[in-house]
Amino acid sequence: MRSSRRLALALTATLAIVVLAVVVKATAASQQTLPIRTVEKKTVKKQKSMTATLIAEATVQTWKCQDKLVLLGFRSSRENMQSPWTLPKSEKYRKWVLRQRVKKQTACLKVLHRIAYEWNWQAFPSWIIRLARCESSINWFAEGSSSDGTFYSAFNISRSVYDRDAHHMGVRGWYEGKGVPSPYEQAMAVIGHVRLYGDGFTGRCHGIARSSWN
């Protein structure tokens, strides 16, 4: 009887030791894995926040570019784009939106750079600048009337002739497209005029085009 009781107590003590060991091991394991999961969640959250920040930056830069086009008359208003902070939380979708915003920014900057290039008339050949100064005091918006008809461009060329000159050089006519033709387009038109008609200018402006590089 006593031996059986001692055996039972020994088994109970052994079982308690085994259970305690299992509990300690499980607790240690949970303490090791829990911080790792927390770090993973923080990394994903930070990545999503960074994507939204990049979208916001691309949107702001695109709007700045579009505002410049509005001032120049090439756009009526800036484009309405959804705030990155209200976009769906899918990281894959947000990255797609980021690529689209960057494309819009790149396209706008390309247009802006082209406009800057075409309106940099100070870089034109000297004879073109001299001729524009002689004909209109370098007025790229000139639309004046006289007894001989209506004249267009900084070079005072009649409408029908101007369009023919422009098309000869592959640029648009006076009323073809949005806004007046740029100084670059008008300069190309006057080069076409000289190639088609020789000097073609009279009075005090006669002879200036002879020094052209056509």
C-alpha positions in Angstrom: 0.0 0.0 0.0 2.7 2.4 1.0 4.8 1.4 -2.0 1.9 2.0 -4.4 1.3 5.4 -2.8 5.0 6.3 -3.2 4.9 5.2 -6.8 1.9 7.4 -7.5 3.5 10.4 -5.9 6.7 9.8 -7.9 4.7 9.6 -11.2 2.8 12.8 -10.3 6.0 14.7 -9.6 7.5 13.5 -12.9 4.4 14.5 -14.9 4.5 17.9 -13.3 8.1 18.4 -14.2 7.4 17.4 -17.9 4.4 19.7 -18.1 6.4 22.6 -16.7 9.2 22.0 -19.2 6.7 22.0 -22.1 5.1 25.2 -20.9 8.5 26.9 -20.4 9.6 25.8 -23.9 6.4 27.1 -25.5 6.6 30.4 -23.7 10.2 30.9 -24.9 9.3 30.0 -28.4 6.4 32.5 -28.5 8.7 35.2 -27.1 11.2 34.6 -29.9 8.7 34.7 -32.8 6.4 37.6 -31.6 8.9 40.4 -32.2 9.7 39.1 -35.7 6.1 39.3 -36.7 5.8 42.8 -35.3 8.8 43.9 -37.3 7.3 42.4 -40.5 4.0 44.3 -40.0 5.9 47.6 -39.4 8.0 47.1 -42.5 4.9 46.5 -44.7 3.1 49.5 -43.2 6.2 51.7 -43.7 6.4 50.6 -47.4 2.8 51.5 -48.0 3.3 54.9 -46.4 6.4 55.5 -48.5 4.4 54.7 -51.7 1.7 57.1 -50.8 4.3 59.8 -50.1 5.8 59.3 -53.5 2.4 59.5 -55.2 1.7 62.8 -53.3 5.1 64.2 -54.5 4.5 63.2 -58.1 1.0 64.7 -58.0 2.2 68.0 -56.6 5.0 68.3 -59.2 2.5 67.5 -62.0 0.1 70.1 -60.8 2.9 72.7 -60.7 3.8 71.9 -64.3 0.2 72.0 -65.4 -0.4 75.3 -63.7 2.4 76.8 -65.8 0.7 75.4 -68.9 -2.5 77.1 -67.8 -0.8 80.4 -67.4 0.7 80.0 -70.9 -2.8 79.2 -72.3 -2.0 75.6 -73.2 -4.4 74.1 -70.6 -7.7 75.3 -69.2 -7.1 74.0 -65.7 -5.0 71.5 -63.8 -6.1 67.8 -63.8 -8.2 66.5 -61.0 -6.3 63.6 -59.3 -7.4 61.6 -56.3 -5.5 62.1 -53.0 -3.0 59.3 -52.4 -4.3 59.1 -48.8 -7.7 58.0 -49.9 -6.6 55.4 -52.4 -7.3 51.7 -51.8 -4.8 50.1 -49.4 -3.6 47.6 -51.9 0.2 48.1 -52.3 0.1 46.7 -55.9 -2.6 49.2 -56.9 -0.8 52.1 -55.2 2.4 51.3 -57.1 0.4 51.3 -60.4 -1.0 54.7 -59.5 2.5 55.9 -58.7 3.7 54.9 -62.2 0.7 56.7 -63.8 1.4 59.9 -61.9 5.1 59.8 -62.8 4.1 59.4 -66.5 1.8 62.4 -66.3 4.6 64.5 -64.7 7.1 63.4 -67.4 4.6 64.2 -70.2 3.8 67.6 -68.8 7.5 68.5 -68.4 8.2 67.4 -72.0 5.5 69.8 -73.2 6.9 72.6 -71.0 10.4 72.1 -72.2 9.3 72.1 -75.8 7.5 75.4 -75.3 10.5 76.9 -73.6 12.6 75.8 -76.6 10.2 77.2 -79.2 9.9 80.6 -77.4 13.6 81.1 -77.0 13.7 83.4 -80.0 16.9 85.0 -78.8 18.7 81.9 -79.9 17.5 82.3 -83.5 19.8 83.2 -86.4 20.6 86.9 -86.4 18.9 87.7 -89.7 15.5 86.3 -88.4 15.7 88.5 -85.3 16.7 91.5 -87.4 13.8 90.9 -89.8 11.3 90.4 -87.0 12.5 93.6 -85.3 12.2 95.5 -88.7 8.7 94.2 -89.5 6.9 94.3 -86.2 9.4 95.2 -83.4 9.5 91.5 -82.6 5.7 91.1 -81.9 5.0 87.4 -82.0 1.2 88.1 -81.7 1.0 90.6 -84.6 -2.2 90.7 -86.5 -2.3 94.0 -88.3 -4.5 95.3 -91.1 -3.5 97.6 -94.0 -4.7 98.6 -97.4 -3.0 95.5 -98.8 -4.9 93.1 -96.5 -4.3 91.5 -93.2 -0.9 90.5 -92.1 0.2 87.9 -89.6 3.3 86.9 -87.5 6.2 89.0 -86.4 7.2 89.1 -90.1 4.0 90.7 -91.4 3.1 88.0 -94.0 -0.4 87.9 -95.4 -2.6 85.1 -94.1 -2.8 82.9 -97.3 0.9 83.3 -97.9 1.8 82.6 -94.3 0.0 79.3 -94.2 1.6 78.2 -97.4 5.1 79.2 -96.1 4.4 77.3 -92.8 3.1 74.2 -94.5 6.2 74.2 -96.8 8.3 73.9 -93.7 6.1 71.3 -92.0 4.6 73.6 -89.3 1.0 74.7 -88.7 -0.7 77.7 -90.2 -1.8 80.8 -88.2 -5.1 79.5 -86.9 -4.3 75.8 -87.0 -4.0 74.6 -83.4 -4.3 76.2 -80.0 -2.8 79.7 -79.5 -0.7 81.6 -82.0 2.2 79.8 -83.6 5.3 79.9 -81.4 8.3 82.1 -82.5 10.0 78.9 -83.7 7.0 78.1 -85.9 6.9 81.7 -87.2 10.6 81.5 -87.9 10.2 78.3 -89.8 7.4 80.0 -91.8 9.6 82.9 -92.8 12.3 80.5 -93.8 9.7 78.8 -96.0 8.7 82.2 -97.4 12.3 83.0 -98.4 12.8 79.6 -100.0 9.6 80.0 -102.0 9.8 83.7 -103.0 13.4 84.8 -102.5 13.7 87.9 -100.4 10.0 88.8 -100.6 10.2 91.8 -98.2 10.0 95.4 -99.3 10.9 98.9 -98.0 13.4 99.3 -95.2 13.2 95.5 -94.5 14.3 94.6 -98.0 17.6 92.7 -98.2 17.7 91.4 -94.6 16.7 87.9 -95.6 19.5 87.6 -98.2 21.9 86.8 -95.3 19.7 83.8 -94.4 21.0 80.2 -94.2 18.2 78.7 -96.3 
